[in-house]
Amino acid sequence: MKLSTIRNVCGSLRSPLVRQGGGVSGLSRRCPPVSPTNSRLIIRTASATTSGGTNPRVAVKFGKQPQKGDGFEFNTSLREVVQGTKEAMVALQRKNPAIQPLLVIIQAGEDDNLLEINKKIAGRIGLNITQICLAKECSEDEIVEEVLKLNEDPRVHGVYLHLPPACLTSRVLNTLKPEKDVDGISDLNMGRLVRGDLSKGFVPPLASAVLDLLEKHDAPLEGKTVFLAGGEGPLGVALQCLIERNGMVAFKSHWSSNSLQRQVMQADAVVLLGPGNMDVPPTWVRPGAVVIRCEPTLETDEHAIEISSKSGLGFLTAAYRTRNVVHSCSRWIQEQQYRPWHLRSLKLQPLTPVPSDIEISRAQTPKPVDQLAEEIGLLPEELEAYGRSKAKVQLSLLDRLHTQPDGKLVLVAGITPTPLGEGKSTVTIGLVQALSAHLKLNSFACLRQPSQGPTFGVKGGAAGGGYAQVIPMEEFNLHLTGDIHAITAANNLVAAAIDARMLHEATQSDKALFNRLVPSVNGVRKFSPIQISRLRRLGINKIDPASLTPQEVSTFVRLDLDPSKITWQRVLDTNDRFLRKITVGQASTEKGQIRETGFDIAVASEIMAILALADSLEDMKNRLARMVVGTSRSGQPVTAEDLGVSGALAVLMKDAIKPTLMQTLEGTPVFVHAGPFANIAHGNSSVLADKLALKLVGRDGFVVTEAGFGADIGMEKFFNIKCRASGLRPNVVVLVATVRALKMHGGGPNVSAGAPLPREYIDENLSLVAGGCHSNLRKQIQIADVFGVPVVVALNVFKTDTQAEIDLVCQLAKECGASDAVPCHHWAQGGRGSIELAQAVNEAASRPSNFQFLYNKEMPIVEKIRTIAQRVYGADDIELSPEAGAKIDYYNQQGYGTLPICMAKTHLSLSHMPDKKGAPTGFVLPIRDVRASIGAGFIYPLVGTMSTMPGLPTRPCFYDIDLDPVTEEITGLF
């Protein structure tokens, strides 16, 4: 057998722990070497194939002469423990061949005897061991620092604190994670032992070894007495519990007790705990009694694996310790498996009349987010808390649960809405509250993060409403976890890079540009990785800067952006109409580099669309690199990677890619992630949020995700773009309708935000309702049918709706092809008001789905646009402007022809004309322009004029928003 040893000496315990693969231990430390005589830390590592050994000076004495030799009980016990642990190890690695259990020993001083004992046993079992030697005078802080590092290392399955008793303070013991406390000495593990609950804790190895010897004594000890001398510490407590649990009577005493001799003489077995110089005279021990002495002093014996009474207890203790390590590793593996939910719903007490949204939100106390995470099967290390009620979730969850079957995916879409919105978010939240809190089915809502532009503008927030909300609603609607701010920073970094690059190219020679782009550092000039990528795309396969020809240098350093063809704009998460068109470069320092540009609202950035469509950090990084920001004067696309900025963008976005976990009013989980516009982008929450949620809910659970605007926009893009990019396949579509919107499509007067509703929308009018059902509702159901997905119509009930109107909608919806249609009262009743919808969704999801895409991505761009216009919108044909036709030819030349289509059109009509309600026919769809989001991965034709920067109304929402400086409560948000 071979010993692999790493011996590194640190000048400071604060040197960083290097978590790196390779080697038998999996642990090493990088630190500046110092003289071993002044060492502060030593790490030694032993592999599973180590040989050699030492033994502790421990002894078993018998009051009578044993017949089979002093070491008989030791050898028998050790063989049994080692063999059992080895079999457990083989079984563990058969199922998990990449797993190698690791024990780390932290000790004060450089005594290797304990390591040698454990190496000997580890060699028999196949266990790895690392020894960390602290200075003998190490402080509590130094010990805690080492323990904290080991706590967070997933490769460490057991930690043994081989330290003087004075060092084992309560702080040290309770810093060690109980699941890695294989010696069972932490307060929690000791409490578990006393209570008899060992499903998570560990029995101290020395206690197990002593008990083993007592049980194997020639004379059965059941019902007899065991005396523990000096057993006031954790070991004494553990031994007493185990002895009494095995039918013996245990009693303890201090070494200084006046009755020590009498107690020893009355005992059938004596266990001596404490300093090695403490002993009892042989004359005190009754005939036939066994005496077990546990001494901390160690000495070397190369042949101690054939155990004698002198050496055996140390090896037997080491064997039980390794067994605990294997058990710890097995538990860790089990923890990585899917966990059934134990969701505790929050009770609602709906009031009449329904209070304001913010009053309802404040009346409910959300569960701590770590508690919610535990209830739905997340591991502590998968959570990054942002305060008490929200947290980011690590993408590593997808790797952990990669074999877990997905749940069922439900898409919430809607009919063509009024300018007031029809409540898709409230339906989404009410549905998951009904599924989880009332039907006890696992469910997750996946929502987009709202932009602060509408929040302070005219629409307000998007946390739902009434008794179907995400809480805390203030946090949901404001900064949340900063994702939109990260997008703003990343987007504007690209914009700054564009203008700076154009300035420098306009004012410098090729040589000066090259010297600044590839500077000489300490006499060495080399390309950065992102520059090498650019060279390869240019067909220059060189890595030595000095080897480039003058022409290659010029090609490399000059992007030669055409200022009139820059498509990238700056963004801001505020409605500001005066930033729609601006002029930049007017300062004298910009040397005449003046050009017109503009601002979009932050959620209109292509980076937001990328965030929503990426399925991993690597995928996001690649998409960011592919973003086209403009065209060179020679007609070639210029990307973010050409600018050299894509790596920095990934750094800015590395946390934003993680979905944010929140909860509904009834304590059910919600992922809030991404918020792309539904007109110029695809208008759906993120692929990653859906995928994480589908794993967490389990095979029979539900993930309810929302698509922006009507089904003709958000749903069509969900199917043709998001499903194509992600592999997601929906089981059910919930189509949200309101009596109000149906009346509008049935011929009712115009509805305007901020204006009172006409009487037709307040009084019963069955004729208008029927007209809306037979036109817009029927068409939206047919659109879903085109994709082969069953539809459940959810009628979001308002207090002005009559029962006759509600019944008529449900009847006609079924006649129009819906698998079911139900009224929803979640706004006034919470999840209880959507139980009927939840049951209908559950029923529809049990039927087979025949999902199919609307078009083949290999079709020409023009034909894909025509297919959407005719089969989704109901147009007779499309009409391309000359500019649009030229753009399509250009995109085909660049190889972008296979990208899916993301139509940018009004959400207020199935057509391109906002005032045409119902289901218009006989129109030709005009395509004014065609643009491309290459990083996001789609072509977006512009139908009519689309604003990407909203403006503020005369009286924005911010007039009513205020903060109480005493309570810090927000007022007037909604």
LOKE-467039 format. One record per residue (C-alpha): x, y, z; residue in one letter. Coordinates in steps of 0.25 Angstrom, whole numbers, plus 5000, padded with zeros to 4 digits. Each point is the difference from the previous one (the first is absolute). Example, Ala and Ser with C-alpha at 12.3 -4.5 7.8 and 13.67 -1.06 7.14 Angstrom:
<recs>
504949825031A 500650144998S 
</recs>
This chain:
<recs>
500050005000M 500550144997K 500050135008L 499750134993S 500450125009T 499850154999I 500850085010R 499850154998N 500550105010V 499250135002C 500550125007G 498550045003S 498749925002L 499350104991R 500649954987S 499049964991P 499549854999L 500149964985V 498949914996R 500549924988Q 499849874994G 501149894999G 500849935010G 499649905010V 499550105011S 499350114992G 500650105009L 501250085000S 500450145004R 500850114993R 500850085009C 501450075001P 501049905005P 500750035014V 500949935009S 499449875006P 500550045013T 499150134999N 498849924994S 498650045002R 499349904992L 500449864994I 499149924991I 500349854998R 499249914991T 499849855000A 499449924989S 499149885001A 501249924996T 500850045012T 500849905009S 500850015013G 499450035013G 500150045015T 499249975012N 499450085012P 500449965014R 498749955004V 499749875008A 499049905004V 500349935012K 499249885005F 499849965015G 500149854995K 500949944991Q 499550004986P 500049874993Q 500250054986K 501050115001G 499950145003D 499850044986G 498949904997F 498850105002E 500750114993F 500449924987N 498649944999T 499350145002S 501050074990L 499849894989R 498550025001E 500050155000V 501050014989V 499349894991Q 498750075002G 500550134997T 500849954988K 498749944994E 499250135002A 501250074993M 499949904988V 498550024999A 500150155001L 501150014989Q 499249894991R 498950104999K 500950135000N 501349964995P 500550155000A 499850015015I 501249995009Q 499750025015P 501050095007L 500350015015L 500750135004V 500850005014I 500250135006I 501150005011Q 500950095008A 501449964998G 500749914990E 499849865007D 499849904989D 499649895008N 498550024999L 500150024985L 500849864999E 498949935008I 498950054991N 500849984988K 500249855003K 498549995001I 499750084988A 500949924992G 499149885003R 498750074997I 500450094988G 499950135007L 500850134998N 500550085011I 500650145001T 500750055013Q 500050155003I 501150035011C 499850145007L 501050065009A 499949945014K 499650145006E 499050024989C 498850105003S 498549975000E 499950094988D 501049924992E 499349875003I 498750064996V 500650064987E 500549864996E 498649935004V 499250114992L 500849964987K 499849855002L 498550035002N 499950064987E 500849894992D 499149904994P 501149904999R 500249995015V 499149905007H 500550005014G 500950095009V 500649955012Y 500550115010L 501249935007H 500250125009L 500350025015P 498750015008P 500350155003A 499950024985C 498749934998L 499150125004T 498650014998S 500250104988R 501049904994V 499149885001L 498850074995N 500750064988T 500249864995L 498849964991K 499349885007P 500049924988E 501550004999K 500249985015D 500449864999V 500449995015D 498750045004G 500450115010I 499350124996S 498850055008D 499049964990L 500549864997N 500249975015M 498550055002G 499649904989R 500749895007L 499450035013V 498650004994R 500349874992G 499950074987D 501249954991L 499450024987S 500850124997K 501150005012G 501149915003F 500449925012V 501450045005P 501049894995P 500749985013L 498649985007A 499749904989S 501349935002A 499849995015V 498649954999L 500549894989D 501049955010L 499050005011L 499049924992E 501149904995K 500549975015H 500049855003D 498950025011A 498850074995P 499850135006L 498550034998E 499450045013G 501450035006K 500650125004T 501150094993V 500750105008F 500650124992L 501150075007A 500250144996G 498950004990G 499550145002E 500350054985G 499249974987P 500649864999L 499549965014G 498650054996V 500049924987A 500549875007L 499050015011Q 498950024990C 500549884992L 500249915012I 498750025006E 499349994986R 500749864999N 499449955013G 501150035010M 500050095011V 501050125000A 500550095010F 501150115000K 500950065010S 501250105000H 501449955003W 500050085013S 498849935005S 500149955015N 499249884996S 500849964987L 500649875006Q 498649955004R 499450044987Q 501149924992V 499949885009M 498549994997Q 500150014985A 499949894990D 500850094991A 500950125002V 500250114989V 501150095003L 499950144993L 500950125002G 501550025001P 500949884997G 500750015014N 498749965007M 499849865003D 499449915011V 500849895008P 499749864995P 499649965014T 498750104998W 499549914988V 499149895004R 500349864994P 499449994986G 499950154997A 500550064988V 500850135001V 500150094987I 501050125001R 499950114989C 501350085000E 500250114990P 501549974999T 500549944987L 501249924997E 500549924987T 499949854998D 500249964985E 499349875002H 498850055008A 499049964990I 500149865007E 499350065012I 500449985014S 499350045012S 501050125001K 499850054986S 498649964996G 499050115005L 500750104992G 499949924987F 498549965003L 499750155003T 500650034986A 499249894994A 498750065005Y 500450144996R 500249954986T 498749935000R 499450145004N 500750064989V 499449904990V 498650025006H 500250154999S 500449994985C 498849914998S 499150105006R 500650114992W 499749934987I 498649975005Q 499850155003E 500450034985Q 498849924996Q 498650064997Y 499350035013R 498549995002P 499350135003W 499550045014H 499450134997L 499350085011R 498950094994S 499750135006L 498650035004K 499250114994L 498850075006Q 499450084988P 499250125004L 498850074993T 500250104994P 501449964995V 501050095005P 501150064992S 501149914995D 501150065009I 499149995012E 499749854997I 501549984997S 500450065014R 499049925007A 500649874997Q 501449965006T 500849934990P 500849875004K 501550025001P 500549974986V 501049895006D 498849935006Q 499250014987L 501349944993A 500149895009E 498549964999E 500149994984I 501349925001G 501150104998L 501349985006L 500650115009P 501250024991E 499150024988E 499450125006L 500650155000E 499150085009A 499750144997Y 499450045013G 498949925007R 499049984989S 500749984987K 501249924995A 500849964988K 500049854996V 501349944995Q 499949944986L 500849885006S 498649955004L 499849954985L 501249915002D 499649945013R 498649974995L 500449974985H 499349865001T 498850055007Q 498850004990P 499450134997D 498650045005G 498950064991K 500150134993L 498850105000V 500150124992L 499150125004V 499650094988A 498850094997G 499050054990I 500450134993T 500050105012P 499450135003T 501050115004P 499749975014L 500549865000G 499149875003E 500849945011G 500949894995K 500950025012S 498949995010T 499549874993V 501449945000T 500150035015I 498649965004G 500249874992L 501349965007V 499450045014Q 498849914997A 500949884995L 500950005012S 499350065011A 498649934998H 500249884991L 501449975006K 500749984986L 501450064999N 499950124991S 501050124997F 499650134993A 501150064991C 499850154998L 500750114993R 500750115008Q 499250134998P 500750134994S 500050125009Q 499650084988G 498649965001P 500049995015T 500250155001F 499350034987G 498649964998V 499849855000K 500549975014G 500749875005G 499849864995A 500049925014A 498649964997G 498850065008G 499049985011G 500249875007Y 500949944989A 501350075001Q 501549985002V 500550055013I 500650095004P 499450074989M 500950135002E 501349924998E 499449924988F 499650134993N 501350085003L 501449965000H 499849865003L 501449944999T 500650104991G 499949924987D 499550114991I 501150095006H 501049904995A 499450004987I 500050154999T 501550005004A 500349894990A 499250074989N 500750135002N 501349955001L 499949954986V 499550134995A 501250075007A 500949904993A 499450034986I 500250155001D 501449995007A 500449914989R 499550094989M 500750125006L 501449925001H 499949954986E 499750134995A 501250075007T 501149905000Q 500949924990S 499949854998D 501449995008K 499550095011A 498749925001L 500749875000F 501050045011N 498950055009R 499149884997L 501249905002V 500950075010P 501449955004S 499949965015V 501449985006N 500649994986G 499049894996V 498950034990R 498949904998K 498549994996F 498949985010S 499149884998P 498950084994I 501050074990Q 500449864996I 498649964997S 499850134991R 501349964993L 499449864997R 498750064995R 500850094991L 500849874995G 501350055006I 500549875007N 501250075008K 500250025014I 501350085000D 499750154999P 501450024993A 499649904989S 498850084994L 500250074987T 499650154999P 498849964992Q 499649905011E 500350115011V 499050094993S 498949904998T 500249965015F 499950145006V 499050064991R 498549975002L 499750124991D 498650015005L 499050084991D 499450105010P 498750004992S 499849855002K 500349995014I 498849925006T 500450005015W 499350115009Q 500250035014R 498949965010V 499450065013L 498949935009D 499250135000T 498950054991N 500750124994D 499450054986R 501150104998F 501149894999L 499449944988R 500950084991K 501350075005I 501350054994T 501349955006V 501450044999G 499850155001Q 501150035010A 501350054994S 500849885006T 499249914990E 500750074988K 498850014992G 499549865001Q 498550055001I 498949904996R 498549985003E 499649895009T 498949975010G 499649935013F 499149885001D 499449955013I 500949905007A 499049884998V 500150034985A 501549975000S 500449874992E 500849965013I 498649995007M 499649904989A 501349935001I 499849985015L 498649954997A 500449904990L 501449955005A 500049865006D 501450015007S 501050105003L 500949954989E 498850014990D 499850155005M 501450034998K 500049954986N 498750074997R 500650135005L 501249994992A 499149984987R 499250125002M 500150094987V 500250155004V 500150064986G 500649984986T 501450044995S 500150094988R 500349874992S 498749945004G 500549905010Q 499349985014P 500850055012V 499749925013T 500250025015A 501249914999E 500650084989D 500050125010L 500749915010G 498950025010V 499249875001S 500849945011G 499850125009A 498549994996L 499949865005A 500750055013V 498950115002L 498949894998M 500649895007K 499050025012D 498850044992A 500049874993I 499549945013K 498550005002P 499450075012T 499249925010L 498850065006M 498649965005Q 498550034998T 499050055011L 499849855003E 501449965001G 500249934987T 501350024993P 500250094988V 501250034991F 500250144995V 500950014989H 500350084987A 498950104994G 500250024985P 499050094993F 498949914993A 500050094988N 501450014995I 500549885008A 499349875003H 499350045013G 500249885009N 500749975013S 501449935000S 500249864994V 500949975013L 498950045009A 499049904993D 501149895000K 500450025014L 498550005005A 499749874991L 501049925007K 499650055014L 498549974999V 500249864996G 499349914990R 498650035004D 500250155003G 499750124992F 500850124995V 499150124996V 500750104992T 499550134994E 500150054985A 499850154998G 498850074993F 499049914992G 500249864995A 500350054986D 501350075005I 500549945013G 499549864998M 500549994986E 501450055004K 500049905012F 499749884990F 500950044988N 501150075007I 500149965015K 499649854998C 500949994988R 501250065007A 499849925013S 499349874997G 498950035009L 498649944996R 498750065006P 498949915005N 498950105001V 499750144996V 499150085010V 499450114992L 499650125009V 498750084996A 499250115006T 498650044997V 500550144999R 500949964988A 499049914994L 499050114999K 501150094994M 500249904989H 498549984999G 499850144995G 500150085013G 500650145001P 501550035001N 500649985014V 501150105004S 500949995012A 499750115010G 498650024995A 498749955006P 499449884993L 498850024991P 498649945006R 500149894990E 501149945008Y 499350015013I 498649964997D 499749864995E 500149994985N 499949864995L 500050044985S 501450065001L 500549895009V 499649904989A 500650084989G 501350005007G 500049855002C 499749974986H 501150094995S 501250025008N 499949895010L 499749904989R 501250054992K 500949995012Q 499649865003I 500249964986Q 501450055000I 500349915012A 499449884992D 501050034989V 501149965010F 499349885005G 499850045014V 498749995008P 499450135005V 499350035013V 499350145000V 500150075013A 499050115001L 500550105010N 498850055007V 499850155004F 498950055010K 499250064988T 499949874993D 498649935001T 499849865001Q 499349994987A 501250064993E 500949905008I 499249884996D 499950054985L 501550014999V 500349875006C 499049934990Q 500450074988L 501549985003A 499849855000K 499250014987E 501250074994C 500949895003G 500550015014A 500249885008S 499350075012D 499750145004A 499850045015V 499850135008P 501150055009C 499850085013H 501550005004H 500050155001W 499050005011A 500249865006Q 501549964997G 500349864997G 498649955004R 499450084989G 500849934990S 499849855004I 499149974988E 501050064991L 501149915007A 499149884998Q 499850034985A 501550024998V 500349875007N 499049934992E 500550064986A 501449975004A 499749855001S 499649994985R 501149984990P 500650134994S 500350004985N 500950125000F 500650054987Q 500750124994F 499350104991L 501150004990Y 501349934997N 501250095003K 500649964986E 498950084993M 500450134994P 499850125009I 498950064991V 499249875001E 500149995015K 499550145001I 498949974990R 499649875008T 499950085013I 499250114993A 499049914994Q 499849885010R 500150085013V 499650154997Y 499049964989G 500650094989A 499849974985D 501550034997D 501250085004I 500650124993E 501550035001L 500650145000S 501250014991P 500950025013E 499449885006A 500349924987G 501450055000A 500249965014K 499549864998I 501049984988D 501150055009Y 499649905012Y 500049894990N 501450034995Q 500550015014Q 499449865003G 498950045009Y 498949954992G 499749885009T 499750095012L 498550005005P 499150124999I 499650105011C 498950094994M 500050145006A 498650054999K 498950065008T 499449925011H 498750075000L 499549924987S 500249874993L 500350094988S 501050124999H 498950105002M 499850025015P 498550054998D 499649874993K 499449915010K 499449865000G 500749924989A 500350084988P 500149944986T 500350054986G 501250085004F 501450004995V 501150015011L 501050104996P 501549975004I 500750145002R 501349955004D 500849875004V 501049995011R 500849905007A 500449965014S 501149904996I 500449985015G 498649975004A 499849924988G 498850054992F 499650104988I 499050105004Y 499250074989P 499450135004L 498550014997V 499650155001G 500750105009T 500549935013M 500550095012S 501149945009T 500050125009M 498750035007P 499650145005G 499450055013L 498550045000P 499550135005T 499849945014R 501049885002P 499949905011C 501150065008F 499050125004Y 499549905010D 501249935005I 500750045013D 500849945011L 499750025015D 501450045006P 499649945014V 499549864996T 500749994986E 498749964994E 499750034986I 498650064997T 499250024987G 500849904992L 498749944995F 
</recs>
